[in-house]
Amino acid sequence: MNLNQVLLLSSGGALFLGIFIALLLFSYRGDGARSRKVLGILVLVSSLNASHPIVIGLVFAFRETGLRLFEPMQFLMAPLIAAYVRSLLPGGLRVRPFLFLHALPFFAAVVFAVLFSFGSIHPTRPDSFVLSAVFWSALVLQVLSYLVPTFRLLRSHSIFLKDRVSSLAGIDLGWLRWFFAVILVLCAGYLVLLAFLLHDPGIASLRSHLSLAMTVLVWALGYRGLIQKTVPLEVIPPKFVPAALNERSALYERSALAAPEAKRIKAALLETMERDKPYLRPELSLADLADALGTQRNQLSFVINTEFAQNFYDFVNDFRLREFRALLADPGRRDDKLLTLALDAGFNSKPAFNAVFKKKIGMTPSQYREKQNSGLVGTDKTI
């Protein structure tokens, strides 16, 4: 079996797997249904793009010009990825007529592809490779124009969440930043291939490998999107949605407190954390704690940010770490598993616990227990 046969076989599998994942996403009902439908469209478009060699081979087998009619679908991927991320952010994705303007590059690419495939620009002419280079360059620029601002939105979203929740399990979008990083690597691959293509047109077939790699990446996104949760409405009150991703300083201007009031809230906060231990609730949110204190959420956030120089997420998890270390030092719980102690301290998952512990303590929980048993670390409750 030669390389072309392998690509044809993988293209057929791409279409089948893409349709299967898309149907799973389209069939979802409940919170986050819109984001999953957007992701389903993205998976389907990506799979059609990857499967175009076998589709064209079957439908246009009589042509020797190498029809590239499906390649313009690559121009839909970046807008759909950005739309998917928007659908997960506070406020969601609002479907408006002007959104279809994002498809204009796709329609322009379709015209280009038709001319390329039906003789106006013959694929065997030398200048066709230059035009292909223009096509790919436009694609890379489009991807960057969507992903860079979307990446910034993800960073703002992470800051926003950590000011309002104590657990990111299922709702954090940090994994999408890794997804974007891989896409940027693939874009770099396109640029490198483009540079070589201008000197050696014979390597143009390598674009199929990059296209298939992008499709595999979108499949992974589809599977991950099936378990992605939306942020609960109690975490994001409607009045916060329009300003959800603004800079923190803008929120401070509306939340600024006089020093005596800030000190009062701080004292009440510490007393509640020590006496009632609300941090033992894995899903504790800023709204929950503000209600317990009888204060406004933005005021509580302001106090935590300014009086403790922390966001809500770090503030609560510091107390959980203190609780965990106290439980670990308890002779009666010497034989308990680390995960059991972590869950009893308020953490709701092993990955979240390990990440917080490593960041704050500088070692893994297992390493810490070994050192504690060896008397190399203290048993105090401070971080």
Sine and cosine of phi, psi and omega as CSV:
sin_phi,cos_phi,sin_psi,cos_psi,sin_omega,cos_omega
0.00,0.00,0.85,-0.53,-0.01,-1.00
-1.00,0.06,0.03,-1.00,-0.08,-1.00
-0.89,0.46,-0.65,0.76,-0.01,-1.00
-0.89,0.45,-0.61,0.79,0.03,-1.00
-0.92,0.39,-0.61,0.79,0.05,-1.00
-0.89,0.45,-0.69,0.73,0.00,-1.00
-0.90,0.44,-0.64,0.77,0.03,-1.00
-0.91,0.42,-0.66,0.75,0.01,-1.00
-0.90,0.43,-0.70,0.72,0.00,-1.00
-0.92,0.40,-0.53,0.85,0.03,-1.00
-0.91,0.41,-0.66,0.75,0.05,-1.00
-0.90,0.44,-0.67,0.74,0.06,-1.00
-0.90,0.43,-0.56,0.83,0.00,-1.00
-0.87,0.48,-0.69,0.73,-0.03,-1.00
-0.91,0.40,-0.70,0.72,-0.01,-1.00
-0.90,0.44,-0.75,0.66,-0.04,-1.00
-0.91,0.41,-0.63,0.78,0.01,-1.00
-0.89,0.45,-0.68,0.74,0.03,-1.00
-0.90,0.44,-0.64,0.77,-0.01,-1.00
-0.89,0.46,-0.74,0.67,0.00,-1.00
-0.90,0.43,-0.67,0.74,-0.01,-1.00
-0.88,0.48,-0.66,0.75,0.02,-1.00
-0.90,0.44,-0.63,0.78,0.07,-1.00
-0.87,0.50,-0.68,0.73,-0.03,-1.00
-0.95,0.33,-0.65,0.76,-0.01,-1.00
-0.92,0.39,-0.49,0.87,-0.08,-1.00
-0.99,0.15,-0.11,0.99,-0.05,-1.00
-0.94,0.35,0.64,-0.77,0.07,-1.00
-0.80,-0.60,0.56,-0.83,0.02,-1.00
0.90,-0.44,-0.27,-0.96,-0.01,-1.00
-0.87,0.50,0.71,-0.71,0.02,-1.00
1.00,0.10,0.18,0.98,-0.03,-1.00
-0.89,0.46,-0.63,0.78,-0.03,-1.00
-0.90,0.43,-0.69,0.73,-0.01,-1.00
-0.89,0.46,-0.60,0.80,0.01,-1.00
-0.94,0.33,-0.54,0.84,0.06,-1.00
-0.93,0.38,-0.66,0.75,0.06,-1.00
-0.87,0.49,-0.68,0.73,0.03,-1.00
-0.90,0.43,-0.60,0.80,0.05,-1.00
-0.88,0.47,-0.66,0.75,0.04,-1.00
-0.89,0.46,-0.67,0.74,0.01,-1.00
-0.88,0.48,-0.71,0.70,0.00,-1.00
-0.89,0.46,-0.67,0.74,-0.02,-1.00
-0.91,0.42,-0.71,0.70,0.02,-1.00
-0.88,0.47,-0.69,0.72,0.00,-1.00
-0.89,0.45,-0.64,0.77,-0.01,-1.00
-0.93,0.36,-0.63,0.78,0.08,-1.00
-0.89,0.46,-0.62,0.78,0.02,-1.00
-0.90,0.44,-0.68,0.73,-0.02,-1.00
-0.95,0.30,-0.49,0.87,-0.08,-1.00
-1.00,-0.03,0.04,1.00,-0.10,-0.99
-0.88,0.47,-0.47,0.88,0.03,-1.00
-0.86,0.50,-0.69,0.72,-0.03,-1.00
-0.96,0.26,-0.58,0.82,0.01,-1.00
-0.90,0.43,-0.74,0.68,0.00,-1.00
-0.92,0.39,-0.59,0.80,0.01,-1.00
-0.89,0.46,-0.56,0.83,0.00,-1.00
-0.98,0.18,-0.66,0.75,-0.10,-0.99
-0.99,0.12,-0.57,0.82,-0.07,-1.00
-0.86,-0.50,0.67,0.74,-0.05,-1.00
-0.89,0.46,-0.42,0.91,-0.05,-1.00
-0.98,0.21,-0.19,0.98,-0.06,-1.00
-1.00,-0.08,0.56,-0.83,0.01,-1.00
-0.93,-0.37,0.17,0.99,-0.09,-1.00
-1.00,-0.03,-0.09,1.00,0.04,-1.00
0.94,0.35,0.90,0.44,-0.04,-1.00
-0.82,0.57,0.70,-0.72,-0.05,-1.00
-0.86,-0.51,0.64,0.77,-0.14,-0.99
-0.92,0.40,-0.49,0.87,-0.06,-1.00
-1.00,0.02,-0.25,0.97,-0.04,-1.00
-0.85,0.52,-0.54,0.84,0.05,-1.00
-0.85,0.52,-0.32,0.95,0.01,-1.00
-0.87,0.48,-0.35,0.94,0.06,-1.00
-0.88,0.48,-0.43,0.90,0.00,-1.00
-0.97,0.23,-0.14,0.99,0.08,-1.00
-1.00,-0.04,-0.28,0.96,-0.15,-0.99
-0.94,0.35,-0.73,0.68,-0.02,-1.00
-0.89,0.46,-0.73,0.69,0.06,-1.00
-0.87,0.49,-0.59,0.81,-0.01,-1.00
-0.95,0.32,-0.60,0.80,0.07,-1.00
-0.89,0.45,-0.71,0.71,0.04,-1.00
-0.89,0.46,-0.64,0.77,0.02,-1.00
-0.91,0.42,-0.61,0.79,0.02,-1.00
-0.90,0.44,-0.71,0.70,0.02,-1.00
-0.89,0.47,-0.69,0.72,0.03,-1.00
-0.86,0.52,-0.60,0.80,-0.03,-1.00
-0.93,0.37,-0.32,0.95,0.02,-1.00
-1.00,-0.03,-0.26,0.96,-0.07,-1.00
-1.00,0.10,0.29,-0.96,0.03,-1.00
-0.80,0.61,0.73,-0.68,-0.02,-1.00
1.00,-0.08,-0.36,0.93,0.05,-1.00
0.94,0.35,-0.15,-0.99,0.01,-1.00
-0.98,-0.21,0.86,-0.51,0.03,-1.00
-1.00,-0.08,0.84,-0.54,-0.02,-1.00
-0.99,0.15,0.92,-0.39,0.00,-1.00
-0.76,-0.65,0.41,-0.91,-0.05,-1.00
-0.82,0.57,-0.60,0.80,-0.08,-1.00
-0.92,0.39,-0.27,0.96,0.02,-1.00
-0.86,0.50,-0.48,0.88,-0.03,-1.00
-0.94,0.34,-0.22,0.98,0.09,-1.00
-0.90,0.43,-0.41,0.91,0.01,-1.00
-0.93,0.38,-0.24,0.97,0.01,-1.00
-1.00,0.01,-0.05,1.00,-0.03,-1.00
-0.85,0.52,-0.69,0.73,0.06,-1.00
-0.85,0.53,-0.57,0.82,0.03,-1.00
-0.90,0.45,-0.73,0.68,-0.02,-1.00
-0.91,0.40,-0.59,0.81,0.07,-1.00
-0.90,0.44,-0.64,0.77,0.02,-1.00
-0.92,0.38,-0.53,0.85,0.05,-1.00
-0.89,0.46,-0.71,0.70,0.04,-1.00
-0.86,0.51,-0.70,0.72,0.02,-1.00
-0.87,0.50,-0.71,0.70,-0.05,-1.00
-0.91,0.41,-0.63,0.78,0.01,-1.00
-0.91,0.42,-0.70,0.71,0.05,-1.00
-0.88,0.48,-0.63,0.78,-0.02,-1.00
-0.91,0.41,-0.59,0.80,-0.17,-0.99
-1.00,0.00,-0.44,0.90,-0.12,-0.99
-0.95,-0.33,0.39,0.92,0.24,-0.97
0.94,-0.35,-0.42,0.91,0.00,-1.00
-0.88,0.48,-0.59,0.81,0.09,-1.00
-0.80,-0.60,0.98,-0.18,-0.11,-0.99
-0.98,0.22,0.72,-0.69,-0.08,-1.00
-0.88,0.48,-0.36,0.93,-0.04,-1.00
-1.00,0.03,-0.14,0.99,0.03,-1.00
-0.96,0.27,0.60,-0.80,-0.02,-1.00
-0.85,0.53,-0.62,0.78,-0.06,-1.00
-0.94,0.34,-0.23,0.97,0.02,-1.00
-0.91,0.41,-0.50,0.87,0.00,-1.00
-0.95,0.31,-0.53,0.85,0.08,-1.00
-0.92,0.39,-0.67,0.75,0.03,-1.00
-0.91,0.41,-0.59,0.81,0.08,-1.00
-0.89,0.45,-0.61,0.79,0.03,-1.00
-0.89,0.45,-0.63,0.78,0.05,-1.00
-0.89,0.45,-0.67,0.74,0.00,-1.00
-0.86,0.51,-0.76,0.64,-0.04,-1.00
-0.93,0.37,-0.61,0.79,0.02,-1.00
-0.88,0.47,-0.68,0.73,0.03,-1.00
-0.89,0.46,-0.60,0.80,0.01,-1.00
-0.90,0.44,-0.71,0.70,-0.01,-1.00
-0.89,0.45,-0.68,0.74,0.02,-1.00
-0.89,0.46,-0.64,0.77,0.02,-1.00
-0.90,0.43,-0.69,0.73,0.00,-1.00
-0.87,0.50,-0.71,0.70,-0.01,-1.00
-0.90,0.43,-0.62,0.78,-0.03,-1.00
-0.91,0.42,-0.42,0.91,0.04,-1.00
-1.00,-0.05,-0.67,0.74,-0.15,-0.99
-0.97,0.25,-0.57,0.82,-0.03,-1.00
-0.89,0.45,-0.79,0.61,0.05,-1.00
-0.92,0.40,-0.52,0.85,0.04,-1.00
-0.93,0.38,-0.60,0.80,0.07,-1.00
-0.87,0.49,-0.65,0.76,0.03,-1.00
-0.91,0.42,-0.62,0.78,0.06,-1.00
-0.88,0.47,-0.64,0.77,0.02,-1.00
-0.89,0.45,-0.64,0.77,0.02,-1.00
-0.90,0.43,-0.69,0.72,0.03,-1.00
-0.90,0.44,-0.61,0.79,0.02,-1.00
-0.89,0.45,-0.63,0.77,0.02,-1.00
-0.89,0.45,-0.67,0.74,0.04,-1.00
-0.90,0.43,-0.67,0.74,0.00,-1.00
-0.87,0.50,-0.72,0.69,-0.02,-1.00
-0.90,0.44,-0.68,0.74,-0.06,-1.00
-0.93,0.37,-0.25,0.97,0.11,-0.99
-1.00,0.06,-0.08,1.00,-0.12,-0.99
-0.74,-0.67,-0.30,0.95,0.00,-1.00
-0.77,-0.64,0.39,-0.92,0.01,-1.00
-0.97,-0.25,-0.09,1.00,0.04,-1.00
-0.65,-0.76,0.77,-0.64,-0.02,-1.00
-0.99,-0.16,0.05,1.00,-0.08,-1.00
-0.85,0.53,0.86,-0.52,0.07,-1.00
1.00,0.07,-0.34,0.94,-0.05,-1.00
-0.91,-0.42,-0.22,0.98,0.01,-1.00
-0.95,0.30,0.61,-0.79,0.01,-1.00
-0.95,-0.32,0.30,0.95,-0.01,-1.00
-0.86,0.52,-0.52,0.85,0.00,-1.00
-0.89,0.46,-0.44,0.90,0.02,-1.00
-0.93,0.36,-0.44,0.90,0.05,-1.00
-0.91,0.41,-0.59,0.81,0.09,-1.00
-0.92,0.38,-0.62,0.78,0.05,-1.00
-0.86,0.51,-0.72,0.70,0.02,-1.00
-0.91,0.42,-0.61,0.79,0.00,-1.00
-0.87,0.49,-0.65,0.76,0.03,-1.00
-0.92,0.40,-0.63,0.77,0.05,-1.00
-0.88,0.48,-0.66,0.75,0.02,-1.00
-0.90,0.44,-0.57,0.82,0.08,-1.00
-0.90,0.43,-0.66,0.75,0.04,-1.00
-0.90,0.43,-0.60,0.80,0.06,-1.00
-0.89,0.46,-0.65,0.76,0.06,-1.00
-0.88,0.47,-0.59,0.80,0.06,-1.00
-0.90,0.44,-0.63,0.78,0.07,-1.00
-0.88,0.48,-0.68,0.74,-0.02,-1.00
-0.91,0.41,-0.65,0.76,0.04,-1.00
-0.90,0.43,-0.71,0.70,0.03,-1.00
-0.87,0.48,-0.60,0.80,0.01,-1.00
-0.89,0.46,-0.68,0.73,0.01,-1.00
-0.89,0.45,-0.66,0.75,0.01,-1.00
-0.95,0.31,-0.54,0.84,-0.03,-1.00
-0.88,0.48,-0.62,0.78,-0.01,-1.00
-0.91,0.42,-0.37,0.93,0.02,-1.00
-0.99,-0.17,-0.46,0.89,-0.02,-1.00
-0.62,-0.78,1.00,0.01,-0.03,-1.00
-0.86,0.52,-0.29,0.96,-0.06,-1.00
-0.93,0.38,-0.27,0.96,-0.03,-1.00
-1.00,-0.05,0.19,0.98,-0.05,-1.00
-0.86,0.51,-0.44,0.90,-0.04,-1.00
-0.91,0.42,-0.31,0.95,0.00,-1.00
-0.90,0.43,-0.31,0.95,0.00,-1.00
-0.88,0.47,-0.45,0.89,0.02,-1.00
-0.89,0.45,-0.57,0.82,0.01,-1.00
-0.92,0.38,-0.67,0.74,0.02,-1.00
-0.92,0.40,-0.65,0.76,0.02,-1.00
-0.89,0.45,-0.67,0.75,0.00,-1.00
-0.93,0.37,-0.61,0.79,0.03,-1.00
-0.89,0.45,-0.66,0.75,0.04,-1.00
-0.89,0.45,-0.64,0.77,-0.01,-1.00
-0.92,0.40,-0.68,0.73,0.05,-1.00
-0.86,0.51,-0.63,0.78,0.02,-1.00
-0.90,0.44,-0.66,0.75,0.02,-1.00
-0.93,0.37,-0.58,0.81,0.09,-1.00
-0.86,0.51,-0.71,0.70,0.03,-1.00
-0.86,0.51,-0.64,0.77,0.05,-1.00
-0.88,0.47,-0.64,0.77,0.02,-1.00
-0.88,0.47,-0.72,0.70,0.02,-1.00
-0.90,0.44,-0.67,0.74,-0.01,-1.00
-0.92,0.39,-0.57,0.82,0.00,-1.00
-0.92,0.40,-0.38,0.92,0.01,-1.00
-0.91,0.41,-0.46,0.89,-0.04,-1.00
-0.96,-0.27,0.04,1.00,0.00,-1.00
-0.95,0.30,0.77,-0.64,0.02,-1.00
-0.99,-0.11,0.38,-0.92,0.14,-0.99
-1.00,-0.05,0.43,-0.90,0.00,-1.00
-0.94,0.33,0.79,-0.61,-0.02,-1.00
-0.84,0.54,0.55,-0.83,-0.03,-1.00
-0.90,0.44,-0.48,0.87,0.00,-1.00
-0.93,0.35,-0.34,0.94,0.06,-1.00
-0.98,0.17,-0.55,0.84,-0.02,-1.00
-0.87,-0.49,1.00,0.03,0.06,-1.00
-0.87,0.50,0.54,-0.84,-0.02,-1.00
-0.78,0.62,-0.59,0.81,-0.05,-1.00
-0.94,0.34,-0.28,0.96,0.01,-1.00
-1.00,-0.02,-0.30,0.95,-0.13,-0.99
-0.85,0.53,-0.73,0.68,-0.03,-1.00
-0.87,0.49,-0.51,0.86,-0.02,-1.00
-0.95,-0.31,0.37,0.93,-0.16,-0.99
-0.86,0.50,-0.59,0.81,-0.10,-0.99
-0.94,-0.35,0.35,0.94,0.06,-1.00
-0.95,0.30,0.24,-0.97,0.06,-1.00
-0.90,0.43,0.50,-0.87,-0.04,-1.00
-0.87,0.49,-0.54,0.84,-0.03,-1.00
-0.88,0.48,-0.54,0.84,0.01,-1.00
-0.91,0.41,-0.59,0.81,0.05,-1.00
-0.94,0.33,-0.57,0.82,0.00,-1.00
-0.88,0.48,-0.61,0.79,-0.03,-1.00
-0.88,0.48,-0.52,0.85,0.00,-1.00
-1.00,-0.01,-0.19,0.98,-0.11,-0.99
-0.90,-0.43,-0.04,1.00,-0.11,-0.99
-0.82,0.57,0.72,-0.69,-0.02,-1.00
-0.89,-0.46,0.47,-0.88,0.15,-0.99
-0.92,0.40,0.50,-0.87,-0.07,-1.00
-0.81,0.59,-0.72,0.70,0.00,-1.00
-0.87,0.50,-0.65,0.76,0.00,-1.00
-0.93,0.38,-0.63,0.78,0.04,-1.00
-0.89,0.45,-0.67,0.74,0.02,-1.00
-0.91,0.42,-0.61,0.79,0.01,-1.00
-0.90,0.44,-0.72,0.69,0.00,-1.00
-0.90,0.43,-0.62,0.78,0.02,-1.00
-0.88,0.48,-0.72,0.69,-0.01,-1.00
-0.89,0.45,-0.69,0.72,0.01,-1.00
-0.90,0.44,-0.59,0.80,0.01,-1.00
-0.90,0.43,-0.75,0.66,-0.01,-1.00
-0.89,0.45,-0.64,0.77,0.01,-1.00
-0.89,0.45,-0.68,0.73,0.00,-1.00
-0.91,0.41,-0.67,0.74,-0.01,-1.00
-0.90,0.43,-0.63,0.78,-0.02,-1.00
-0.98,0.22,-0.64,0.77,-0.10,-0.99
-0.99,0.13,-0.76,0.65,-0.12,-0.99
-1.00,-0.09,-0.31,0.95,-0.01,-1.00
0.77,0.64,0.82,0.57,0.01,-1.00
-0.91,0.42,-0.32,0.95,-0.01,-1.00
-0.91,0.41,-0.23,0.97,0.05,-1.00
-0.95,0.32,-0.25,0.97,0.09,-1.00
-0.99,0.14,0.91,-0.41,-0.10,-1.00
-0.84,0.54,-0.55,0.83,-0.07,-1.00
-0.99,-0.15,0.38,0.93,0.00,-1.00
-0.83,0.55,0.75,-0.66,0.01,-1.00
-0.86,-0.51,0.20,-0.98,0.05,-1.00
-0.86,0.51,-0.63,0.78,0.01,-1.00
-0.89,0.46,-0.67,0.75,0.01,-1.00
-0.88,0.48,-0.72,0.69,-0.06,-1.00
-0.94,0.34,-0.60,0.80,0.04,-1.00
-0.90,0.44,-0.64,0.77,0.04,-1.00
-0.90,0.44,-0.63,0.77,0.00,-1.00
-0.91,0.41,-0.53,0.85,-0.01,-1.00
-1.00,0.02,-0.22,0.98,-0.05,-1.00
0.94,0.34,0.59,0.81,0.01,-1.00
-0.78,-0.63,0.13,-0.99,0.00,-1.00
-0.99,0.14,0.50,-0.87,-0.07,-1.00
-0.90,0.44,-0.69,0.72,-0.02,-1.00
-0.92,0.38,-0.50,0.87,0.05,-1.00
-0.94,0.33,-0.66,0.75,0.05,-1.00
-0.90,0.44,-0.67,0.74,0.03,-1.00
-0.88,0.48,-0.66,0.75,0.02,-1.00
-0.87,0.49,-0.69,0.72,-0.01,-1.00
-0.90,0.43,-0.70,0.71,-0.01,-1.00
-0.90,0.44,-0.67,0.74,-0.02,-1.00
-0.93,0.38,-0.62,0.79,-0.10,-1.00
-1.00,-0.07,-0.67,0.74,-0.06,-1.00
-0.98,0.20,-0.49,0.87,-0.03,-1.00
-0.92,-0.40,-0.09,1.00,-0.02,-1.00
0.81,0.58,0.66,0.75,0.00,-1.00
-0.64,-0.76,0.31,-0.95,0.21,-0.98
-1.00,0.00,0.16,-0.99,-0.07,-1.00
-0.87,0.49,-0.66,0.75,-0.03,-1.00
-0.85,0.52,-0.77,0.63,-0.01,-1.00
-0.93,0.37,-0.61,0.79,-0.01,-1.00
-0.86,0.51,-0.76,0.65,-0.04,-1.00
-0.93,0.36,-0.66,0.75,-0.05,-1.00
-0.95,0.32,-0.37,0.93,0.16,-0.99
-0.89,0.46,-0.66,0.75,0.04,-1.00
-0.92,0.40,-0.62,0.79,0.04,-1.00
-0.90,0.43,-0.62,0.78,0.04,-1.00
-0.91,0.42,-0.65,0.76,0.06,-1.00
-0.87,0.49,-0.67,0.74,0.03,-1.00
-0.90,0.43,-0.68,0.74,0.02,-1.00
-0.88,0.48,-0.71,0.71,-0.02,-1.00
-0.91,0.41,-0.56,0.83,0.06,-1.00
-0.92,0.39,-0.67,0.74,0.04,-1.00
-0.91,0.41,-0.62,0.79,0.00,-1.00
-0.91,0.41,-0.53,0.85,-0.01,-1.00
-0.99,0.11,-0.13,0.99,-0.01,-1.00
-0.96,0.27,0.89,-0.47,-0.01,-1.00
-0.84,0.55,-0.51,0.86,-0.02,-1.00
-0.95,0.32,-0.22,0.97,-0.01,-1.00
-0.87,-0.50,0.42,0.91,-0.05,-1.00
-0.87,0.50,-0.55,0.83,-0.07,-1.00
-1.00,-0.07,0.00,1.00,0.01,-1.00
-0.94,0.35,0.53,-0.85,0.06,-1.00
-0.94,0.34,0.47,-0.88,-0.01,-1.00
-0.87,0.50,-0.65,0.76,-0.02,-1.00
-0.90,0.43,-0.62,0.79,0.03,-1.00
-0.88,0.47,-0.68,0.73,0.02,-1.00
-0.91,0.41,-0.64,0.77,-0.01,-1.00
-0.90,0.43,-0.68,0.73,0.02,-1.00
-0.91,0.42,-0.61,0.79,0.03,-1.00
-0.94,0.35,-0.36,0.93,0.01,-1.00
-1.00,0.03,-0.08,1.00,0.06,-1.00
0.91,-0.40,-0.16,0.99,0.06,-1.00
-0.96,0.27,0.50,-0.86,-0.06,-1.00
-0.92,-0.39,0.05,1.00,0.05,-1.00
-0.33,-0.94,0.45,-0.89,0.01,-1.00
-0.91,0.42,-0.72,0.69,0.01,-1.00
-0.86,0.51,-0.67,0.75,-0.01,-1.00
-0.90,0.43,-0.69,0.73,0.02,-1.00
-0.88,0.47,-0.75,0.66,-0.02,-1.00
-0.88,0.48,-0.65,0.76,-0.02,-1.00
-0.91,0.42,-0.71,0.70,0.00,-1.00
-0.91,0.41,-0.69,0.72,-0.03,-1.00
-0.89,0.46,-0.73,0.68,-0.02,-1.00
-0.89,0.45,-0.62,0.78,-0.01,-1.00
-0.93,0.38,-0.67,0.74,-0.10,-1.00
-0.99,0.11,-0.65,0.76,-0.12,-0.99
-0.99,-0.10,-0.45,0.89,0.04,-1.00
1.00,0.00,0.16,0.99,0.05,-1.00
-0.45,-0.89,0.21,-0.98,0.03,-1.00
-0.97,0.23,0.36,-0.93,0.05,-1.00
-0.84,0.54,-0.60,0.80,0.01,-1.00
-0.90,0.43,-0.69,0.73,0.04,-1.00
-0.89,0.45,-0.62,0.78,0.01,-1.00
-0.90,0.43,-0.69,0.72,0.00,-1.00
-0.89,0.45,-0.66,0.75,0.02,-1.00
-0.88,0.48,-0.69,0.73,0.01,-1.00
-0.93,0.36,-0.59,0.81,0.03,-1.00
-0.91,0.41,-0.67,0.75,0.02,-1.00
-0.91,0.41,-0.44,0.90,0.02,-1.00
-1.00,0.00,-0.01,1.00,-0.01,-1.00
0.97,0.24,0.34,0.94,-0.04,-1.00
-1.00,-0.02,-0.18,0.98,0.09,-1.00
-0.76,-0.65,0.43,-0.90,-0.01,-1.00
-0.98,0.20,0.12,-0.99,0.00,-1.00
-0.93,-0.37,0.29,0.96,0.01,-1.00
-0.94,0.35,0.21,-0.98,-0.07,-1.00
-1.00,-0.09,0.02,1.00,-0.03,-1.00
-0.98,0.18,0.40,-0.92,0.02,-1.00
-0.98,0.18,0.00,0.00,0.00,0.00
